[in-house]
Amino acid sequence: MDSEVFSRIRDYLADQLVNDFGADSLDVIDMITTLSDEFGVEIPDEDIENFHTVGDVVNYLEERI
């Protein structure tokens, strides 16, 4: 999986979470909001519940952009 979406998400996650592995729900909301803004995709709360891996987020965004 070496798409532009994956690369951008990977870079964002590395910047945000590399020193903060104890991310809480507010961190996740902040991350999802930033990704939503970055890719111009609205991500409803009920869809976020299905994100278990970075790959889940990548696939979700790739299907919508």
PQR file of N, CA, C, O and H, with PARSE charges and radii, in Angstrom:
ATOM      1  N   MET A   1       0.864  -1.169   0.000 -0.4000 1.5000
ATOM      2  CA  MET A   1       0.000   0.000   0.000 -0.0000 2.0000
ATOM      3  C   MET A   1       0.912   1.233   0.000  0.5500 1.7000
ATOM      4  O   MET A   1       1.422   1.626   1.049 -0.5500 1.4000
ATOM      5  N   ASP A   2       1.114   1.834  -1.156 -0.4000 1.5000
ATOM      6  CA  ASP A   2       2.017   2.984  -1.240 -0.0000 2.0000
ATOM      7  C   ASP A   2       1.347   4.087  -2.049  0.5500 1.7000
ATOM      8  O   ASP A   2       1.898   4.566  -3.040 -0.5500 1.4000
ATOM      9  H   ASP A   2       0.700   1.515  -2.008  0.4000 1.0000
ATOM     10  N   SER A   3       0.167   4.480  -1.621 -0.4000 1.5000
ATOM     11  CA  SER A   3      -0.564   5.517  -2.327 -0.0000 2.0000
ATOM     12  C   SER A   3      -0.253   6.877  -1.731  0.5500 1.7000
ATOM     13  O   SER A   3       0.335   6.973  -0.653 -0.5500 1.4000
ATOM     14  H   SER A   3      -0.280   4.091  -0.816  0.4000 1.0000
ATOM     15  N   GLU A   4      -0.647   7.920  -2.430 -0.4000 1.5000
ATOM     16  CA  GLU A   4      -0.470   9.277  -1.924 -0.0000 2.0000
ATOM     17  C   GLU A   4      -1.246   9.459  -0.619  0.5500 1.7000
ATOM     18  O   GLU A   4      -0.749  10.084   0.318 -0.5500 1.4000
ATOM     19  H   GLU A   4      -1.124   7.842  -3.305  0.4000 1.0000
ATOM     20  N   VAL A   5      -2.460   8.914  -0.558 -0.4000 1.5000
ATOM     21  CA  VAL A   5      -3.272   9.033   0.654 -0.0000 2.0000
ATOM     22  C   VAL A   5      -2.534   8.383   1.825  0.5500 1.7000
ATOM     23  O   VAL A   5      -2.420   8.976   2.898 -0.5500 1.4000
ATOM     24  H   VAL A   5      -2.864   8.407  -1.319  0.4000 1.0000
ATOM     25  N   PHE A   6      -2.036   7.168   1.616 -0.4000 1.5000
ATOM     26  CA  PHE A   6      -1.326   6.470   2.678 -0.0000 2.0000
ATOM     27  C   PHE A   6      -0.107   7.270   3.128  0.5500 1.7000
ATOM     28  O   PHE A   6       0.133   7.405   4.328 -0.5500 1.4000
ATOM     29  H   PHE A   6      -2.129   6.687   0.744  0.4000 1.0000
ATOM     30  N   SER A   7       0.654   7.793   2.196 -0.4000 1.5000
ATOM     31  CA  SER A   7       1.849   8.563   2.530 -0.0000 2.0000
ATOM     32  C   SER A   7       1.511   9.794   3.353  0.5500 1.7000
ATOM     33  O   SER A   7       2.194  10.103   4.330 -0.5500 1.4000
ATOM     34  H   SER A   7       0.459   7.684   1.221  0.4000 1.0000
ATOM     35  N   ARG A   8       0.455  10.495   2.956 -0.4000 1.5000
ATOM     36  CA  ARG A   8       0.072  11.699   3.687 -0.0000 2.0000
ATOM     37  C   ARG A   8      -0.424  11.367   5.085  0.5500 1.7000
ATOM     38  O   ARG A   8      -0.102  12.070   6.043 -0.5500 1.4000
ATOM     39  H   ARG A   8      -0.100  10.243   2.162  0.4000 1.0000
ATOM     40  N   ILE A   9      -1.211  10.291   5.210 -0.4000 1.5000
ATOM     41  CA  ILE A   9      -1.699   9.884   6.525 -0.0000 2.0000
ATOM     42  C   ILE A   9      -0.537   9.411   7.391  0.5500 1.7000
ATOM     43  O   ILE A   9      -0.445   9.768   8.566 -0.5500 1.4000
ATOM     44  H   ILE A   9      -1.472   9.720   4.432  0.4000 1.0000
ATOM     45  N   ARG A  10       0.342   8.615   6.814 -0.4000 1.5000
ATOM     46  CA  ARG A  10       1.497   8.122   7.568 -0.0000 2.0000
ATOM     47  C   ARG A  10       2.325   9.285   8.102  0.5500 1.7000
ATOM     48  O   ARG A  10       2.722   9.287   9.267 -0.5500 1.4000
ATOM     49  H   ARG A  10       0.267   8.325   5.860  0.4000 1.0000
ATOM     50  N   ASP A  11       2.583  10.272   7.251 -0.4000 1.5000
ATOM     51  CA  ASP A  11       3.363  11.433   7.670 -0.0000 2.0000
ATOM     52  C   ASP A  11       2.660  12.200   8.782  0.5500 1.7000
ATOM     53  O   ASP A  11       3.295  12.630   9.745 -0.5500 1.4000
ATOM     54  H   ASP A  11       2.260  10.270   6.305  0.4000 1.0000
ATOM     55  N   TYR A  12       1.354  12.370   8.646 -0.4000 1.5000
ATOM     56  CA  TYR A  12       0.598  13.082   9.674 -0.0000 2.0000
ATOM     57  C   TYR A  12       0.648  12.320  10.997  0.5500 1.7000
ATOM     58  O   TYR A  12       0.906  12.905  12.048 -0.5500 1.4000
ATOM     59  H   TYR A  12       0.839  12.021   7.863  0.4000 1.0000
ATOM     60  N   LEU A  13       0.400  11.018  10.939 -0.4000 1.5000
ATOM     61  CA  LEU A  13       0.402  10.223  12.167 -0.0000 2.0000
ATOM     62  C   LEU A  13       1.778  10.231  12.819  0.5500 1.7000
ATOM     63  O   LEU A  13       1.890  10.322  14.041 -0.5500 1.4000
ATOM     64  H   LEU A  13       0.190  10.542  10.085  0.4000 1.0000
ATOM     65  N   ALA A  14       2.810  10.136  12.016 -0.4000 1.5000
ATOM     66  CA  ALA A  14       4.169  10.159  12.567 -0.0000 2.0000
ATOM     67  C   ALA A  14       4.421  11.474  13.288  0.5500 1.7000
ATOM     68  O   ALA A  14       4.971  11.485  14.389 -0.5500 1.4000
ATOM     69  H   ALA A  14       2.719  10.062  11.023  0.4000 1.0000
ATOM     70  N   ASP A  15       4.021  12.577  12.674 -0.4000 1.5000
ATOM     71  CA  ASP A  15       4.220  13.888  13.287 -0.0000 2.0000
ATOM     72  C   ASP A  15       3.432  14.031  14.575  0.5500 1.7000
ATOM     73  O   ASP A  15       3.931  14.604  15.544 -0.5500 1.4000
ATOM     74  H   ASP A  15       3.574  12.568  11.780  0.4000 1.0000
ATOM     75  N   GLN A  16       2.217  13.524  14.603 -0.4000 1.5000
ATOM     76  CA  GLN A  16       1.323  13.739  15.744 -0.0000 2.0000
ATOM     77  C   GLN A  16       1.534  12.757  16.890  0.5500 1.7000
ATOM     78  O   GLN A  16       1.402  13.131  18.056 -0.5500 1.4000
ATOM     79  H   GLN A  16       1.812  13.059  13.817  0.4000 1.0000
ATOM     80  N   LEU A  17       1.856  11.514  16.577 -0.4000 1.5000
ATOM     81  CA  LEU A  17       1.777  10.481  17.603 -0.0000 2.0000
ATOM     82  C   LEU A  17       3.092   9.803  17.952  0.5500 1.7000
ATOM     83  O   LEU A  17       3.125   8.947  18.836 -0.5500 1.4000
ATOM     84  H   LEU A  17       1.963  11.210  15.630  0.4000 1.0000
ATOM     85  N   VAL A  18       4.181  10.167  17.274 -0.4000 1.5000
ATOM     86  CA  VAL A  18       5.436   9.458  17.500 -0.0000 2.0000
ATOM     87  C   VAL A  18       5.870   9.540  18.959  0.5500 1.7000
ATOM     88  O   VAL A  18       6.447   8.584  19.477 -0.5500 1.4000
ATOM     89  H   VAL A  18       4.154  10.863  16.555  0.4000 1.0000
ATOM     90  N   ASN A  19       5.610  10.635  19.621 -0.4000 1.5000
ATOM     91  CA  ASN A  19       5.988  10.783  21.023 -0.0000 2.0000
ATOM     92  C   ASN A  19       4.806  10.662  21.965  0.5500 1.7000
ATOM     93  O   ASN A  19       4.941  10.942  23.156 -0.5500 1.4000
ATOM     94  H   ASN A  19       5.141  11.411  19.200  0.4000 1.0000
ATOM     95  N   ASP A  20       3.651  10.253  21.460 -0.4000 1.5000
ATOM     96  CA  ASP A  20       2.448  10.221  22.282 -0.0000 2.0000
ATOM     97  C   ASP A  20       1.651   8.955  21.999  0.5500 1.7000
ATOM     98  O   ASP A  20       0.569   9.018  21.414 -0.5500 1.4000
ATOM     99  H   ASP A  20       3.542  10.025  20.493  0.4000 1.0000
ATOM    100  N   PHE A  21       2.177   7.813  22.410 -0.4000 1.5000
ATOM    101  CA  PHE A  21       1.481   6.562  22.143 -0.0000 2.0000
ATOM    102  C   PHE A  21       0.261   6.383  23.033  0.5500 1.7000
ATOM    103  O   PHE A  21      -0.512   5.444  22.843 -0.5500 1.4000
ATOM    104  H   PHE A  21       3.056   7.762  22.885  0.4000 1.0000
ATOM    105  N   GLY A  22       0.083   7.263  23.993 -0.4000 1.5000
ATOM    106  CA  GLY A  22      -1.078   7.203  24.867 -0.0000 2.0000
ATOM    107  C   GLY A  22      -2.201   8.096  24.372  0.5500 1.7000
ATOM    108  O   GLY A  22      -2.863   8.758  25.172 -0.5500 1.4000
ATOM    109  H   GLY A  22       0.711   8.025  24.148  0.4000 1.0000
ATOM    110  N   ALA A  23      -2.426   8.126  23.069 -0.4000 1.5000
ATOM    111  CA  ALA A  23      -3.457   8.979  22.484 -0.0000 2.0000
ATOM    112  C   ALA A  23      -4.817   8.645  23.092  0.5500 1.7000
ATOM    113  O   ALA A  23      -5.190   7.478  23.217 -0.5500 1.4000
ATOM    114  H   ALA A  23      -1.889   7.588  22.419  0.4000 1.0000
ATOM    115  N   ASP A  24      -5.553   9.700  23.469 -0.4000 1.5000
ATOM    116  CA  ASP A  24      -6.886   9.493  24.021 -0.0000 2.0000
ATOM    117  C   ASP A  24      -7.938   9.833  22.970  0.5500 1.7000
ATOM    118  O   ASP A  24      -7.602  10.138  21.826 -0.5500 1.4000
ATOM    119  H   ASP A  24      -5.251  10.648  23.368  0.4000 1.0000
ATOM    120  N   SER A  25      -9.195   9.782  23.354 -0.4000 1.5000
ATOM    121  CA  SER A  25     -10.277   9.998  22.390 -0.0000 2.0000
ATOM    122  C   SER A  25     -10.219  11.397  21.778  0.5500 1.7000
ATOM    123  O   SER A  25     -10.570  11.575  20.612 -0.5500 1.4000
ATOM    124  H   SER A  25      -9.468   9.534  24.284  0.4000 1.0000
ATOM    125  N   LEU A  26      -9.781  12.386  22.552 -0.4000 1.5000
ATOM    126  CA  LEU A  26      -9.664  13.740  21.989 -0.0000 2.0000
ATOM    127  C   LEU A  26      -8.576  13.799  20.926  0.5500 1.7000
ATOM    128  O   LEU A  26      -8.714  14.517  19.936 -0.5500 1.4000
ATOM    129  H   LEU A  26      -9.496  12.241  23.499  0.4000 1.0000
ATOM    130  N   ASP A  27      -7.501  13.053  21.123 -0.4000 1.5000
ATOM    131  CA  ASP A  27      -6.447  12.975  20.107 -0.0000 2.0000
ATOM    132  C   ASP A  27      -6.986  12.357  18.822  0.5500 1.7000
ATOM    133  O   ASP A  27      -6.681  12.818  17.722 -0.5500 1.4000
ATOM    134  H   ASP A  27      -7.389  12.470  21.927  0.4000 1.0000
ATOM    135  N   VAL A  28      -7.781  11.319  18.973 -0.4000 1.5000
ATOM    136  CA  VAL A  28      -8.356  10.650  17.802 -0.0000 2.0000
ATOM    137  C   VAL A  28      -9.302  11.603  17.073  0.5500 1.7000
ATOM    138  O   VAL A  28      -9.270  11.683  15.845 -0.5500 1.4000
ATOM    139  H   VAL A  28      -8.029  10.944  19.867  0.4000 1.0000
ATOM    140  N   ILE A  29     -10.133  12.319  17.808 -0.4000 1.5000
ATOM    141  CA  ILE A  29     -11.055  13.282  17.195 -0.0000 2.0000
ATOM    142  C   ILE A  29     -10.277  14.362  16.459  0.5500 1.7000
ATOM    143  O   ILE A  29     -10.634  14.740  15.344 -0.5500 1.4000
ATOM    144  H   ILE A  29     -10.158  12.255  18.806  0.4000 1.0000
ATOM    145  N   ASP A  30      -9.216  14.856  17.082 -0.4000 1.5000
ATOM    146  CA  ASP A  30      -8.373  15.869  16.447 -0.0000 2.0000
ATOM    147  C   ASP A  30      -7.751  15.327  15.163  0.5500 1.7000
ATOM    148  O   ASP A  30      -7.714  16.017  14.144 -0.5500 1.4000
ATOM    149  H   ASP A  30      -8.926  14.549  17.988  0.4000 1.0000
ATOM    150  N   MET A  31      -7.261  14.086  15.219 -0.4000 1.5000
ATOM    151  CA  MET A  31      -6.659  13.472  14.045 -0.0000 2.0000
ATOM    152  C   MET A  31      -7.684  13.325  12.916  0.5500 1.7000
ATOM    153  O   MET A  31      -7.399  13.664  11.767 -0.5500 1.4000
ATOM    154  H   MET A  31      -7.291  13.526  16.046  0.4000 1.0000
ATOM    155  N   ILE A  32      -8.860  12.826  13.241 -0.4000 1.5000
ATOM    156  CA  ILE A  32      -9.898  12.614  12.229 -0.0000 2.0000
ATOM    157  C   ILE A  32     -10.343  13.953  11.637  0.5500 1.7000
ATOM    158  O   ILE A  32     -10.561  14.055  10.430 -0.5500 1.4000
ATOM    159  H   ILE A  32      -9.091  12.550  14.174  0.4000 1.0000
ATOM    160  N   THR A  33     -10.475  14.970  12.475 -0.4000 1.5000
ATOM    161  CA  THR A  33     -10.847  16.301  11.984 -0.0000 2.0000
ATOM    162  C   THR A  33      -9.794  16.833  11.022  0.5500 1.7000
ATOM    163  O   THR A  33     -10.127  17.379   9.971 -0.5500 1.4000
ATOM    164  H   THR A  33     -10.298  14.888  13.455  0.4000 1.0000
ATOM    165  N   THR A  34      -8.545  16.676  11.377 -0.4000 1.5000
ATOM    166  CA  THR A  34      -7.461  17.141  10.511 -0.0000 2.0000
ATOM    167  C   THR A  34      -7.455  16.391   9.189  0.5500 1.7000
ATOM    168  O   THR A  34      -7.296  17.000   8.131 -0.5500 1.4000
ATOM    169  H   THR A  34      -8.275  16.232  12.231  0.4000 1.0000
ATOM    170  N   LEU A  35      -7.627  15.071   9.240 -0.4000 1.5000
ATOM    171  CA  LEU A  35      -7.659  14.284   8.002 -0.0000 2.0000
ATOM    172  C   LEU A  35      -8.869  14.651   7.154  0.5500 1.7000
ATOM    173  O   LEU A  35      -8.770  14.727   5.929 -0.5500 1.4000
ATOM    174  H   LEU A  35      -7.756  14.577  10.099  0.4000 1.0000
ATOM    175  N   SER A  36     -10.000  14.877   7.793 -0.4000 1.5000
ATOM    176  CA  SER A  36     -11.204  15.281   7.083 -0.0000 2.0000
ATOM    177  C   SER A  36     -10.963  16.593   6.335  0.5500 1.7000
ATOM    178  O   SER A  36     -11.326  16.727   5.167 -0.5500 1.4000
ATOM    179  H   SER A  36     -10.080  14.816   8.788  0.4000 1.0000
ATOM    180  N   ASP A  37     -10.350  17.552   7.019 -0.4000 1.5000
ATOM    181  CA  ASP A  37     -10.036  18.837   6.393 -0.0000 2.0000
ATOM    182  C   ASP A  37      -9.008  18.673   5.279  0.5500 1.7000
ATOM    183  O   ASP A  37      -9.149  19.263   4.207 -0.5500 1.4000
ATOM    184  H   ASP A  37     -10.055  17.443   7.968  0.4000 1.0000
ATOM    185  N   GLU A  38      -7.985  17.881   5.528 -0.4000 1.5000
ATOM    186  CA  GLU A  38      -6.896  17.676   4.561 -0.0000 2.0000
ATOM    187  C   GLU A  38      -7.403  17.073   3.258  0.5500 1.7000
ATOM    188  O   GLU A  38      -6.968  17.472   2.178 -0.5500 1.4000
ATOM    189  H   GLU A  38      -7.870  17.402   6.398  0.4000 1.0000
ATOM    190  N   PHE A  39      -8.322  16.113   3.356 -0.4000 1.5000
ATOM    191  CA  PHE A  39      -8.792  15.397   2.173 -0.0000 2.0000
ATOM    192  C   PHE A  39     -10.159  15.857   1.691  0.5500 1.7000
ATOM    193  O   PHE A  39     -10.654  15.367   0.676 -0.5500 1.4000
ATOM    194  H   PHE A  39      -8.675  15.790   4.234  0.4000 1.0000
ATOM    195  N   GLY A  40     -10.777  16.797   2.412 -0.4000 1.5000
ATOM    196  CA  GLY A  40     -12.071  17.307   1.984 -0.0000 2.0000
ATOM    197  C   GLY A  40     -13.168  16.267   2.035  0.5500 1.7000
ATOM    198  O   GLY A  40     -14.077  16.270   1.204 -0.5500 1.4000
ATOM    199  H   GLY A  40     -10.375  17.195   3.236  0.4000 1.0000
ATOM    200  N   VAL A  41     -13.084  15.369   3.019 -0.4000 1.5000
ATOM    201  CA  VAL A  41     -14.054  14.284   3.162 -0.0000 2.0000
ATOM    202  C   VAL A  41     -14.676  14.370   4.548  0.5500 1.7000
ATOM    203  O   VAL A  41     -13.965  14.394   5.553 -0.5500 1.4000
ATOM    204  H   VAL A  41     -12.346  15.367   3.694  0.4000 1.0000
ATOM    205  N   GLU A  42     -16.007  14.418   4.599 -0.4000 1.5000
ATOM    206  CA  GLU A  42     -16.682  14.396   5.890 -0.0000 2.0000
ATOM    207  C   GLU A  42     -16.686  12.960   6.411  0.5500 1.7000
ATOM    208  O   GLU A  42     -17.063  12.034   5.693 -0.5500 1.4000
ATOM    209  H   GLU A  42     -16.584  14.398   3.782  0.4000 1.0000
ATOM    210  N   ILE A  43     -16.271  12.785   7.647 -0.4000 1.5000
ATOM    211  CA  ILE A  43     -16.190  11.450   8.239 -0.0000 2.0000
ATOM    212  C   ILE A  43     -17.147  11.399   9.425  0.5500 1.7000
ATOM    213  O   ILE A  43     -16.836  11.924  10.495 -0.5500 1.4000
ATOM    214  H   ILE A  43     -15.965  13.537   8.230  0.4000 1.0000
ATOM    215  N   PRO A  44     -18.315  10.767   9.242 -0.5600 1.5000
ATOM    216  CA  PRO A  44     -19.296  10.685  10.329  0.2800 2.0000
ATOM    217  C   PRO A  44     -18.772   9.838  11.499  0.5500 1.7000
ATOM    218  O   PRO A  44     -17.981   8.914  11.312 -0.5500 1.4000
ATOM    219  N   ASP A  45     -19.229  10.177  12.694 -0.4000 1.5000
ATOM    220  CA  ASP A  45     -18.797   9.472  13.899 -0.0000 2.0000
ATOM    221  C   ASP A  45     -19.006   7.968  13.798  0.5500 1.7000
ATOM    222  O   ASP A  45     -18.158   7.191  14.239 -0.5500 1.4000
ATOM    223  H   ASP A  45     -19.872  10.928  12.846  0.4000 1.0000
ATOM    224  N   GLU A  46     -20.131   7.551  13.220 -0.4000 1.5000
ATOM    225  CA  GLU A  46     -20.401   6.112  13.146 -0.0000 2.0000
ATOM    226  C   GLU A  46     -19.402   5.385  12.251  0.5500 1.7000
ATOM    227  O   GLU A  46     -19.184   4.185  12.421 -0.5500 1.4000
ATOM    228  H   GLU A  46     -20.820   8.181  12.863  0.4000 1.0000
ATOM    229  N   ASP A  47     -18.791   6.094  11.299 -0.4000 1.5000
ATOM    230  CA  ASP A  47     -17.763   5.476  10.458 -0.0000 2.0000
ATOM    231  C   ASP A  47     -16.439   5.361  11.209  0.5500 1.7000
ATOM    232  O   ASP A  47     -15.687   4.409  10.999 -0.5500 1.4000
ATOM    233  H   ASP A  47     -18.968   7.069  11.162  0.4000 1.0000
ATOM    234  N   ILE A  48     -16.153   6.318  12.077 -0.4000 1.5000
ATOM    235  CA  ILE A  48     -14.904   6.312  12.841 -0.0000 2.0000
ATOM    236  C   ILE A  48     -14.808   5.063  13.715  0.5500 1.7000
ATOM    237  O   ILE A  48     -13.718   4.534  13.930 -0.5500 1.4000
ATOM    238  H   ILE A  48     -16.764   7.091  12.248  0.4000 1.0000
ATOM    239  N   GLU A  49     -15.938   4.601  14.211 -0.4000 1.5000
ATOM    240  CA  GLU A  49     -15.960   3.410  15.059 -0.0000 2.0000
ATOM    241  C   GLU A  49     -15.419   2.179  14.346  0.5500 1.7000
ATOM    242  O   GLU A  49     -15.012   1.217  14.998 -0.5500 1.4000
ATOM    243  H   GLU A  49     -16.824   5.031  14.037  0.4000 1.0000
ATOM    244  N   ASN A  50     -15.409   2.199  13.001 -0.4000 1.5000
ATOM    245  CA  ASN A  50     -14.926   1.064  12.219 -0.0000 2.0000
ATOM    246  C   ASN A  50     -13.441   1.145  11.902  0.5500 1.7000
ATOM    247  O   ASN A  50     -12.900   0.239  11.269 -0.5500 1.4000
ATOM    248  H   ASN A  50     -15.739   2.980  12.472  0.4000 1.0000
ATOM    249  N   PHE A  51     -12.773   2.206  12.327 -0.4000 1.5000
ATOM    250  CA  PHE A  51     -11.349   2.363  12.086 -0.0000 2.0000
ATOM    251  C   PHE A  51     -10.570   1.655  13.191  0.5500 1.7000
ATOM    252  O   PHE A  51     -10.607   2.057  14.354 -0.5500 1.4000
ATOM    253  H   PHE A  51     -13.213   2.943  12.841  0.4000 1.0000
ATOM    254  N   HIS A  52      -9.870   0.601  12.805 -0.4000 1.5000
ATOM    255  CA  HIS A  52      -9.063  -0.138  13.775 -0.0000 2.0000
ATOM    256  C   HIS A  52      -7.579  -0.087  13.434  0.5500 1.7000
ATOM    257  O   HIS A  52      -6.722  -0.336  14.282 -0.5500 1.4000
ATOM    258  H   HIS A  52      -9.840   0.274  11.861  0.4000 1.0000
ATOM    259  N   THR A  53      -7.293   0.242  12.177 -0.4000 1.5000
ATOM    260  CA  THR A  53      -5.899   0.318  11.734 -0.0000 2.0000
ATOM    261  C   THR A  53      -5.749   1.537  10.838  0.5500 1.7000
ATOM    262  O   THR A  53      -6.734   2.108  10.368 -0.5500 1.4000
ATOM    263  H   THR A  53      -7.989   0.445  11.488  0.4000 1.0000
ATOM    264  N   VAL A  54      -4.498   1.925  10.609 -0.4000 1.5000
ATOM    265  CA  VAL A  54      -4.236   3.006   9.655 -0.0000 2.0000
ATOM    266  C   VAL A  54      -4.752   2.608   8.280  0.5500 1.7000
ATOM    267  O   VAL A  54      -5.261   3.451   7.542 -0.5500 1.4000
ATOM    268  H   VAL A  54      -3.699   1.461  10.990  0.4000 1.0000
ATOM    269  N   GLY A  55      -4.628   1.347   7.934 -0.4000 1.5000
ATOM    270  CA  GLY A  55      -5.133   0.854   6.648 -0.0000 2.0000
ATOM    271  C   GLY A  55      -6.629   1.074   6.495  0.5500 1.7000
ATOM    272  O   GLY A  55      -7.102   1.382   5.402 -0.5500 1.4000
ATOM    273  H   GLY A  55      -4.214   0.662   8.534  0.4000 1.0000
ATOM    274  N   ASP A  56      -7.377   0.917   7.582 -0.4000 1.5000
ATOM    275  CA  ASP A  56      -8.818   1.179   7.539 -0.0000 2.0000
ATOM    276  C   ASP A  56      -9.090   2.631   7.155  0.5500 1.7000
ATOM    277  O   ASP A  56      -9.978   2.912   6.349 -0.5500 1.4000
ATOM    278  H   ASP A  56      -6.992   0.667   8.470  0.4000 1.0000
ATOM    279  N   VAL A  57      -8.323   3.550   7.737 -0.4000 1.5000
ATOM    280  CA  VAL A  57      -8.497   4.977   7.438 -0.0000 2.0000
ATOM    281  C   VAL A  57      -8.110   5.261   6.000  0.5500 1.7000
ATOM    282  O   VAL A  57      -8.808   5.996   5.302 -0.5500 1.4000
ATOM    283  H   VAL A  57      -7.602   3.323   8.392  0.4000 1.0000
ATOM    284  N   VAL A  58      -7.003   4.685   5.552 -0.4000 1.5000
ATOM    285  CA  VAL A  58      -6.545   4.885   4.173 -0.0000 2.0000
ATOM    286  C   VAL A  58      -7.592   4.387   3.195  0.5500 1.7000
ATOM    287  O   VAL A  58      -7.958   5.099   2.260 -0.5500 1.4000
ATOM    288  H   VAL A  58      -6.436   4.088   6.119  0.4000 1.0000
ATOM    289  N   ASN A  59      -8.073   3.179   3.400 -0.4000 1.5000
ATOM    290  CA  ASN A  59      -9.082   2.616   2.490 -0.0000 2.0000
ATOM    291  C   ASN A  59     -10.344   3.479   2.459  0.5500 1.7000
ATOM    292  O   ASN A  59     -10.902   3.738   1.393 -0.5500 1.4000
ATOM    293  H   ASN A  59      -7.776   2.601   4.160  0.4000 1.0000
ATOM    294  N   TYR A  60     -10.779   3.914   3.619 -0.4000 1.5000
ATOM    295  CA  TYR A  60     -11.969   4.748   3.723 -0.0000 2.0000
ATOM    296  C   TYR A  60     -11.796   6.013   2.896  0.5500 1.7000
ATOM    297  O   TYR A  60     -12.664   6.365   2.097 -0.5500 1.4000
ATOM    298  H   TYR A  60     -10.325   3.704   4.485  0.4000 1.0000
ATOM    299  N   LEU A  61     -10.672   6.695   3.091 -0.4000 1.5000
ATOM    300  CA  LEU A  61     -10.437   7.956   2.382 -0.0000 2.0000
ATOM    301  C   LEU A  61     -10.248   7.726   0.887  0.5500 1.7000
ATOM    302  O   LEU A  61     -10.759   8.503   0.081 -0.5500 1.4000
ATOM    303  H   LEU A  61      -9.967   6.409   3.740  0.4000 1.0000
ATOM    304  N   GLU A  62      -9.532   6.686   0.502 -0.4000 1.5000
ATOM    305  CA  GLU A  62      -9.322   6.415  -0.931 -0.0000 2.0000
ATOM    306  C   GLU A  62     -10.639   6.160  -1.650  0.5500 1.7000
ATOM    307  O   GLU A  62     -10.796   6.533  -2.813 -0.5500 1.4000
ATOM    308  H   GLU A  62      -9.116   6.054   1.157  0.4000 1.0000
ATOM    309  N   GLU A  63     -11.579   5.531  -0.970 -0.4000 1.5000
ATOM    310  CA  GLU A  63     -12.889   5.232  -1.576 -0.0000 2.0000
ATOM    311  C   GLU A  63     -13.722   6.501  -1.767  0.5500 1.7000
ATOM    312  O   GLU A  63     -14.679   6.510  -2.542 -0.5500 1.4000
ATOM    313  H   GLU A  63     -11.452   5.228  -0.025  0.4000 1.0000
ATOM    314  N   ARG A  64     -13.356   7.570  -1.059 -0.4000 1.5000
ATOM    315  CA  ARG A  64     -14.197   8.773  -1.083 -0.0000 2.0000
ATOM    316  C   ARG A  64     -13.563   9.969  -1.764  0.5500 1.7000
ATOM    317  O   ARG A  64     -14.201  11.014  -1.890 -0.5500 1.4000
ATOM    318  H   ARG A  64     -12.579   7.563  -0.429  0.4000 1.0000
ATOM    319  N   ILE A  65     -12.327   9.840  -2.206 -0.4000 1.5000
ATOM    320  CA  ILE A  65     -11.717  10.974  -2.925 -0.0000 2.0000
ATOM    321  C   ILE A  65     -11.427  10.617  -4.357  0.5500 1.7000
ATOM    322  O   ILE A  65     -10.915  11.447  -5.109 -0.5500 1.4000
ATOM    323  H   ILE A  65     -11.808   8.991  -2.104  0.4000 1.0000
TER
END
